[in-house]
Amino acid sequence: MGWRLTFQTMSLLMLMVMSALVKNQAQARQIFNIDDFGAVGDGKTDSSKALYNAWNRACHSKGTSVVLIPRRTYLLGPVLLVGPCNGAIELQIEGGLRAFHSPQLGIDHWITFRYIDRLTIAGGLLDGQGAASWPYNDCSKNPHCKALPVTMRFDFVTNAWIHDLTSLNSKNAHFNLFACREVTFERVTIKAPKDSPNTDGIHMALSSNIFIRDSSIATGDDCGSLGPGSTNINMTGITCGPGHGISIGSLGGSPNEQPVTQVFLGSSNFTGTLNAMRIKTRAPSYQGIVSDITFQDIIVQNANNPIIVDQHYCPYKKCSAQSSQVKISDVRFRNIRGTSSSLVAVNINCSPAVPCTGIELRDINLEYDGRGGKTSSACANAKGAAYGRQNPPSCLEK
């Protein structure tokens, strides 16, 4: 009798445990379909309010919540999706989101995520419909130019994973990170025509522990750009082109800028780009620091400036003759090979006020992608060392 009671008690306990597990699993992953909040996937009806309401419900729910975009195309105006949330949250895009066709002057975002921890964005298409906005992108000539929307902004976001997502024809930059930590982009595809202005692929500032992996970026501006305060940035398996390459900077435009340090770009390809690996600082400039930068195992095909350090960057062509005050040190170019569309394949033009130090050129082989002539290097105020093969010959001061 005692054994039977024990067995029955154990069976009851097992049922209770299984029931609790099922309940916890149900609570752990709740799905919020935007169709249930009034969205219409016809590509014509504005579904901004539906997404906003679905997000708010998901954000305030316990456990992991999924905001689902079904396999249709949804027109979407500017939305601001704010946390903090009660648990991890995912935007699962099985179909696509389409921006308004109008230029949307004076609006700085299309989709913004702010103050969110444990965010996942998975799959799908973001169509920025940028062609309507590009003619209005005249900030290089007009100091009173109005903002254009960035496709997706991340402000104060931590522990995020953006994967298997395609961003097409952004009105401005595709992705922008500000004050973010522990963010990974993986298998992301970014596309815009080579003549589309300021359509940077991924821009970041004041952000740390950012990982970009196995992604294809084709834009009219930088494939990736690192602003002040970019620290511990790791980029591998990047295919860039067309575009302006991977740029650190421009830096020194504002007082008290945070350093850019611990940056690694490896196992990547540049094809038909204006630049490949670039560091640029303004002249004149405020003080700043760039240090501990590694470019390694890079293949360059027909890039105009495969390796370039430009400490005389003047975007508006109205700069004084004063030197940059940004100190560049410990920058390594290792196993860089391929072709250059210009004869000067290595151009390291540093500041006379704060010369570059610790520049390393190791195993460089860049041929001229044209008829006749051999590639050359040009250095100014640059100290460092060269190792292994040097084509073109190194011009660094020891």
Disulfide bonds with the S-S distance in Angstrom:
Cys59-Cys85 2.15
Cys139-Cys145 2.08
Cys223-Cys240 2.06
Cys314-Cys319 1.97
Cys350-Cys356 2.03
Cys379-Cys395 1.94
